[in-house]
Amino acid sequence: GLFTFVKNSVKLSSGFAKVDTDIRDVKFNTDGTKMFMLGRGNDGVYEYSLSTAFDVSTLTFVQKLDISGEETAANSIEFNLDGTKLFVLGQSDDNVDEYALSTGFDLSTASFTDSFDVSTQEGAPYGLAFNNDGTKMYVCGWNGDDVNEYTLTTGFDVSTASYSQNFSTEGTGRSNPSAVQFNSDGTFMYVILGNTNPRIQEFSL
């Protein structure tokens, strides 16, 4: 998940720094045998295998997907459920970039397909999330201090996305929403707020 405490982070940080010095996001595949790290320093999505599921002490580096052709200031990544689509959110063009993976969760099979411009709603996008079937997309950021909701007429296809509405996080007393995530049925939303002393704010829907 998005908000995950990693007990081995101190031990592994030097290894991560060898591939990228500005880590922005981490995601796992469904069974925890692969981990994906977004690095802004070298503009890459990095794939790792885990010999023990969800145990980062068993990580082995596999490969890097270079995203610099589309994004040079990426802040968040997401996959669809089977890993055949990867989405990258970034500030350089204020876009959600979509990649197709012919083999799920295998970055060597990824190719760029499309992008969706969110600059009208957010000029400093940081967090990205989808609902379960990909018919809704959420982007939060530092300029608007809100979570923007988009409707996709075809699930997980950003070429079919259109802006729907937003939810302001300003009433929480903290600004700069950096990440957004939902529980499985969408009845709770979690947002990381604050660039200093950040906290996870829970909202009910």
C-alpha positions in Angstrom: 0.0 0.0 0.0 0.9 3.7 -0.2 1.4 4.3 3.5 3.7 1.5 4.5 6.3 1.6 7.3 9.3 -0.4 6.2 11.3 -1.7 9.2 14.4 -2.3 7.1 14.5 1.2 5.6 17.7 2.2 7.4 19.6 -0.9 6.2 18.3 -0.6 2.7 18.6 3.1 2.1 22.2 3.0 1.0 21.3 0.4 -1.6 18.4 2.5 -2.9 20.7 5.6 -3.1 22.9 3.8 -5.6 20.1 3.8 -8.2 18.3 7.0 -7.2 18.7 9.7 -4.5 15.1 11.1 -4.6 12.6 8.4 -3.8 9.0 9.5 -4.3 6.8 6.4 -4.2 6.7 2.6 -3.6 4.1 0.1 -4.8 3.9 -3.7 -4.7 2.3 -6.2 -7.0 -0.8 -8.1 -5.6 1.1 -11.0 -4.0 4.1 -9.0 -2.7 6.7 -10.7 -4.8 7.6 -7.5 -6.6 8.2 -4.0 -5.4 8.3 -0.9 -7.6 10.1 2.3 -6.5 9.7 5.7 -8.2 12.9 7.8 -8.3 12.8 11.4 -9.3 16.6 11.9 -9.2 17.3 9.7 -12.2 13.7 9.6 -13.6 13.1 6.0 -13.3 10.6 3.3 -12.1 12.7 0.5 -10.5 11.6 -3.1 -10.3 12.7 -5.4 -7.4 11.9 -9.0 -6.7 11.2 -10.3 -3.2 12.0 -13.9 -2.4 9.7 -13.6 0.6 6.5 -11.7 -0.1 6.3 -8.2 1.3 9.7 -8.6 3.1 12.0 -5.9 1.9 15.0 -7.5 3.5 14.8 -10.0 0.6 14.8 -7.4 -2.2 16.8 -8.0 -5.4 17.1 -5.3 -8.1 15.6 -6.4 -11.5 15.5 -3.5 -13.9 14.7 0.2 -14.4 12.1 1.8 -16.7 13.4 5.2 -17.9 10.6 7.7 -17.9 12.6 10.8 -18.7 11.1 11.0 -22.2 7.7 11.7 -20.6 8.4 12.9 -17.1 11.4 14.6 -15.3 9.7 15.5 -12.0 7.6 12.4 -11.2 5.9 12.2 -7.8 3.6 9.1 -7.8 2.9 5.8 -9.5 0.0 3.4 -9.7 -0.8 0.1 -11.5 -4.1 -1.3 -12.6 -5.1 -4.5 -10.8 -3.3 -7.0 -13.0 -0.2 -4.8 -13.7 -0.8 -4.4 -17.4 -1.0 -0.7 -17.0 1.4 1.7 -15.2 0.5 5.3 -14.5 3.1 8.0 -13.6 2.1 11.4 -12.2 4.5 14.3 -12.4 5.1 18.0 -12.3 7.3 18.6 -15.3 4.2 18.6 -17.6 1.4 18.2 -15.0 0.4 14.9 -16.6 -0.7 11.4 -15.8 1.3 9.3 -18.1 0.0 5.8 -19.1 2.2 2.8 -20.0 1.0 -0.5 -21.3 2.8 -3.7 -20.1 2.3 -6.7 -22.3 3.2 -8.9 -19.3 1.7 -7.7 -16.0 4.2 -6.1 -13.5 7.1 -6.7 -15.9 8.7 -3.3 -16.7 10.7 -4.7 -19.6 7.4 -5.0 -21.5 6.3 -1.4 -20.8 5.6 1.1 -23.5 4.2 4.6 -23.3 0.7 5.0 -24.7 -1.0 8.2 -23.6 -1.0 11.1 -21.2 -3.7 13.2 -19.5 -3.1 16.9 -18.6 -4.2 17.9 -15.1 -2.6 21.4 -15.1 -6.0 23.1 -15.2 -6.8 21.7 -11.8 -3.4 21.2 -10.3 0.0 22.8 -11.2 1.9 20.8 -8.5 0.5 17.3 -8.6 1.8 14.9 -6.0 -0.6 12.1 -5.3 -2.4 9.7 -7.6 -5.1 7.0 -7.0 -7.8 5.0 -8.8 -10.9 3.3 -7.7 -11.0 -0.5 -8.1 -12.3 -0.6 -11.7 -10.3 2.4 -12.9 -13.4 4.5 -13.7 -12.4 7.1 -11.3 -9.0 8.8 -10.8 -7.8 11.1 -8.1 -5.0 13.6 -8.1 -4.0 15.7 -5.1 -1.4 18.5 -5.1 0.2 21.5 -3.4 -1.2 24.3 -5.5 -4.9 23.7 -5.0 -4.7 22.0 -1.6 -7.4 19.6 -2.7 -8.2 16.1 -4.2 -9.4 16.3 -7.8 -11.7 13.6 -9.0 -11.9 12.5 -12.7 -14.3 10.2 -14.5 -12.9 7.6 -17.0 -15.5 6.2 -19.4 -13.2 3.3 -20.0 -11.5 2.0 -16.9 -7.8 2.7 -16.6 -7.7 4.5 -19.9 -6.6 8.1 -19.3 -7.5 9.2 -22.8 -11.2 8.9 -21.7 -10.7 11.0 -18.5 -12.6 14.2 -17.7 -12.6 16.4 -14.7 -15.6 15.9 -12.3 -15.1 17.7 -9.0 -12.7 18.3 -6.1 -12.5 18.2 -2.4 -10.6 20.8 -0.5 -8.3 19.7 2.3 -7.8 23.2 3.6 -10.3 22.7 6.5 -7.9 20.3 8.2 -5.5 23.2 9.2 -2.7 21.7 7.0 -1.8 22.3 3.4 0.3 20.4 0.8 -1.5 17.1 0.2 1.2 14.7 -1.0 -0.6 11.4 -1.4 -4.1 10.0 -1.5 -5.5 6.5 -1.1 -8.8 4.8 -0.4 -10.0 1.7 1.4 -11.2 -1.2 -0.7 -14.9 0.0 -1.0 -14.1 3.8 -1.2 -15.9 4.7 2.1 -12.7 6.1 3.6 -10.1 8.4 2.0 -6.6 8.9 3.5 -4.4 11.9 2.6 -0.9 12.8 3.7 -1.0 16.5 4.6 1.9 18.8 5.5 5.4 19.1 4.1 6.8 19.5 7.6 5.5 17.2 10.4 3.2 15.5 8.0 0.2 13.5 9.2 -2.3 11.0 7.6 -5.8 12.5 7.6 -8.8 10.2 7.4 -12.0 11.3 5.7 -15.3 9.3 5.5 -17.3 9.2 2.3 
